[in-house]
Amino acid sequence: MPLFINRDQIFAHQVHLLEHKLRSKEERILELETENAILHLRLADCLVKLRHDHEEETKAMNHHHQHQRQAQNETRAGLTKLLSGVQEVKQDLSEVFGVYVSFAAELEEQSKQLLEKVEQASSSMKGHSGDEVQDLQARVAALERSLEEEKERCRTERQRRQELHNTVVELRGNIRVHCRVRPVLSFDHVQSSTSGSGPASSEEVVYAISDDTVMVNCLKPGMPVQNKMFEFERVHGPEDSQDTVFEEVKPLITSLLDGYNVCIMAYGQTGSGKTHTMMGSHSSDVSSTVEQEAQQGVIPQAAAELFRLISEKPAGSHTVEVSVMEVYNNDVYDLLAKDGQGNQRRDVITTSSGTSQVPSLTHEPVGSASEVMQIISSILKLRAHCPTLVHTESSRSHLIVTLTISSKSPNALALARRLQSAKKDMQRSPQKEWWSPRCRRADLTARYPSDELLASSASSPCPSPCLSPCPSPRPSISQAPFRTKLQLVDLAGSECVGMSGVTGAALWEVSCINRSLSALSDVLGALAEQRPHIPYRNSKLTHLLQDAIGGDAKLLVMLCVSPTQRYVTESLQSLGLGTRARQVQKELPRRKSNTLKVK
Ligand SMILES: Nc1ncnc2c1ncn2[C@@H]1O[C@H](COP(=O)(O)OP(=O)(O)OP(=O)(O)O)[C@@H](O)[C@H]1O
């Protein structure tokens, strides 16, 4: 065997090795390419599947939305049908009631005539037999009995009618939102030209397109027009008169005498028509008395309706007191206080039963609607006003007119409501023994003024607080006068500081107004979302109106909006607040559990 290896042999061996390596690499590349092709195929497969799944999911979502929309439409249609059914029943009942009333009157007349005849006959038939007279007397007695029966049926029908009325109001919810779009007025044009923002700013963009829908054309330069729709319980257009607006508010005044607290609140941007809606037009806007009457707003018309309803009740059974407050720069002022400007400021407190109260607030007794209006008109001069670029007679404060009605003989519905709210108060403060005099006193103080309470405690003295049921007689729920209140609120206008053109102290006023209105919006938001804490105390306005907004009072928010492009941002903000308020109603159908059954 040679000791050295031939170089050619070494090369040949290396070439052989390299060729072998190359072959195995090529095989590996082939293998990887095959794997790659398989993976591509799998990927394509997955993509097809994914697209298919996505399509399925979209289809399912569309189907779900369609189903949901259909269910919503069906519910809405059902509710409308139900409401119209209730309206029809109400109509039928009122017809039946009319027939009963005339029948009872006829029967009464007939029995009177018969009685007269009997008397005549008995005097002329002294000689006739006693049997005939007895027979006639029996017939008269039978007629009198049937008359009594008819009267009783009449009473029952009247009560049922009242119940139905409240059911209709309740079906519409405890918080109702109405919207009023005012007409384009001369100052809309003047302001647009002076502000230099071009003629487009006076263009009409907010429309009442039906009885319950408002449409806003949102115009943005270079963008197609976008229409936004808002639905409310009732929408009034520029052509709707003050009477038409009040017609929709009127049922709430009936509820007031049935034991409900009622609050009617006008909300909107400055110059949008809140004072016009609540009070009526400023005296300089209308010339004749007839015209002035036709222009009367919700407050004078509500007062007139209230006194009309009271006049149908037994004389002296109801008394009315008025109080007027103003929330200015987050302070509450009693505008009826006789102790001069300096001492009119008042506090708002929360009582042990969770209601808000203004201690030492002045209440003036009133006997007619004109008396109410005289008082309000005389003190309205004290209300803070300030001309702004938007509105020359702009109100800088929130005005709250309260009519408190005391009834000595409340009807059955009102009594049932009183029992309910007493029960609720007890549930609200479970830690207290409800029969404890301390607790009763606190609760009663919250509900009734001190003079009334003194009278009731004087009639039922209890020497010392005790923790066991008190055997001494106490005023029953039906004995103390029954009180309900009607709060009529004309809010100050929300506004954009830049647009109002105010400075200095007026700027502070605008900031206080805007803060209190955003506190109101926060409260509505918290209620709509059913948050555990409702921030009533963030502003005096919400603290003062706590019972009306979150309690079981019937609240009507009257949104006032300007129709022009210039105020479209503010109008959209107001419409948004109205939508929020409606969500409170949707989320909390509070009356369902409280439905009254008075038979
Ligand atoms: N529906 C309407 N029809 C006719 N005129 C109206 C209507 N609404 C408002 N106006 C007029 O527009 C002007 C401004 O209205 P109003 O004083 O009620 O505004 P406002 O919302 O109370 O403003 P502010 O919050 O600044 O006090 C008034 O001259 C009023 O007469």
Residues whose N, C-alpha, C, O or C-beta is under 5 A from the ligand:
A	BS01	LIG	R182 P183 Q269 T270 G271 S272 G273 K274 T275 H276 T277 S281 H282 D285 H391 E393 S394 S395 L491 A492 G493
